[in-house]
Amino acid sequence: MTGKNSKEDSRHRIERHVEDIQLMDTGISHWHMTIRTPSWHPPTDVFETEDAIIVRVEIAGMQEDDFSIELDGRSLSIHGVRPDVSEQRAYHQMEIRFGDFLIEFEIPIPVDTNKIEAVYNNGFLRVILPKSSPRQINIR
């Protein structure tokens, strides 16, 4: 088939497909999803040494109190807000990002939560997650 009927058939198939997707979406009403849209994502390195997992975030212009770092199970999140200056200005180029950011990822190995450290120095936030070592259990 060619011409008008072919186009209408294609359009009706697409509309039915969209309706099917919409019906599937409404079928999972017991799920709740929150979508967070931070303003930007600072450059982040995650690497492993012999003793630790290191997270290094390039984030100049902040103070230690501007960060929130949380480890929940194996999920690490780093949240912060880099404030913008409130002066009136007209940009000719804008590459420095301001506002809310969120970095989240799973730590692939067990870490010693009692020895985690975070240091902010020279525009870099460094989170050190020492690897957990096997615990020796004595028999009585």
N, C-alpha and C positions, 0 to 999 in steps of 0.2 A: 504494500500500500504506500502511496505517496500523497503529498499534498496536505490538505486541511485535516483529513481524518487521521493520518499518521501523526501529525503534530498534537492533535487532541488526545489520541491514545497515549502518547508519551507523557503529556502533561497530566493525564488522569493517573497513570502509573506512578509518577513522581508524587502527586498529591496523596495517593493511597499509602505510599511508603512513608511520607511525612506523618500522616495520621497514625500509622502503625507505631512509629517511633514515639509519638506523643502519648499513645495509649500505654506503651511500655514504661515511659517515664512516670505516668501517674500511678502505675501498679506498685511502686516501691515507696509508698507514702510513709512507712515507718522509719525510713532512713532520714537522717538530718545531715546536711553538708554545709559547712561554713567555708566560704571562700574569702581569704584574706588577700587584699591587694596592697602590699606595701608599695611605697613610691619608687623604690629602687633597690638594687642589690649590690653591696660593695664587693670588690674583688676579694676572693677568699681562696686560700690554699689549705688543703687537708693532706697531711703526710704522716708517715709512720717511721719512727726510729726503732732501735732495738728495745727501748724501754717505754715508749709512749706513742700515743696518737697526738699530733699537734694540729691545732686549727689556728691559722693566722689570717686576720682580717685587716685589710688596708682601709682605715677609717679616720682620717685626719680631722682635726677641728672639734673633737668631742672631749668630754670629761669622763672619768670612771663612773660617775653616777648616771651617765646617759645610757648605760648598757644594762640589760637584763639577760643573764645566762642561766639556763635551766637544763638539767639532765633528768629525764624521766624514763627510767629503764635504760634503753640504749638510744633513745631519741634526744639529741642535743639541739637546743634552739638558742639563738642569739638574736635578741631584739634590741632596737635602739631608735633614737630619733636624733638626727643631726639638725640642729636649728639653723634656719636661714636668717640672715640679717634683714631687718625690716626697712632699710632705706629704699627710697624710690630710685629706680635705675632702668636704663634701656640697654638690653644685652646686644652685643655684636657677635658674641659666641658664648654658648653655655654648655659646659661639660661637667662641672662640679654639681653633684646631686645633693639635694637636701630632703629632709622629711623622714618619714617612717621607713625602717627596713627590717626584714626578718630573714634569717638564715636558718634552715632546718635540715638535718640529715641524721641517718642512723649510724651509730658506732658499730662496726662489724665484729668487734671482739670485746670481751669483758674488761672493764677498767676498775681501778681502785678508787672508788668514789670519795674516800677519806683523804686522798692526796691530790685531788684536782686543784690546779692553780690557774688563775687568770691574771695577766699583766697587760696594762696599756702603757705603751712607751713609744715616743716619736711617731705617732700616727698609726701604729699597729696594735691591734688587740691580739694577744697570744693566749690561747687556752691550751693547757697541757693536761692531757688525760693519761696518767700512768697506767700501763698495762697491769692487769691483775695477775699475780703469780699464784700457782697452785698452793693450797694450804696443806701443810703436813698435819695429820691427825694422829695423835699418840694413843696407843692402846694401853689400857690399864689392866 
